[in-house]
Amino acid sequence: MNTSRKAPGRRESVWEYPRPPRVEPVSSRIRIIFNGVVIADTTASRRVLETSHPPVYYLPPGDVHRHYLTLSRGGSWCEWKGEAQYYDIEVNEKHAPRVAWAYPHPSTGFAEIKDFLAFYAGPMDSCLVGDERAKPQPGGFYGGWITQDITGPFKGSPGTQGW
């Protein structure tokens, strides 16, 4: 069961998502697998919805096997959420840089994702929403996850430059 505002059976258009973004609780099971190992498993995530982007899922730090993560150098700035810090991952000698991020001091309105972790779907073996494998948001920069109930076009897709 998803506790978001989505009506059952209804497809969501990312063009109906708000600006500024909104944070919603998600009770669907979220799992992330890297190099054959489940690195996160939760039913207490949040998703951030922003116009033109598929949802970004943020997982509570207690539901992520943090010993696989190391803090990366550098960060980024989001006009809505504030300064992000990034994490590299290593599982059984397989390494991938800057695959996760968090907001240790989020801006007003985003306190409920403080220290929660989001992951890029592309470098992972799989990112699951319920039993569905999510696809990464196109373009490599944004971290949204695309599932069958989300429609675009999505920011980062070919032909959408300049958004």
FENZIPE-V724628 format. One record per run of one state. SS is the DSSP state (h for helix, s for strand, l for the rest). FROM is the first residue (numbers start at 0). TO is the last residue. If there is no record, write none. Layout:
((SS,FROM,TO) (SS,FROM,TO))
This chain:
((l,0,10) (s,11,12) (h,13,15) (l,16,20) (s,21,25) (l,26,28) (s,29,33) (l,34,35) (s,36,41) (l,42,43) (s,44,49) (l,50,51) (s,52,58) (l,59,59) (h,60,62) (s,63,63) (l,64,64) (h,65,67) (s,68,77) (l,78,80) (s,81,90) (l,91,92) (s,93,102) (l,103,109) (h,110,112) (s,113,113) (l,114,115) (s,116,118) (l,119,124) (s,125,128) (l,129,130) (s,131,132) (l,133,133) (s,134,135) (l,136,143) (s,144,145) (l,146,148) (s,149,150) (l,151,162))
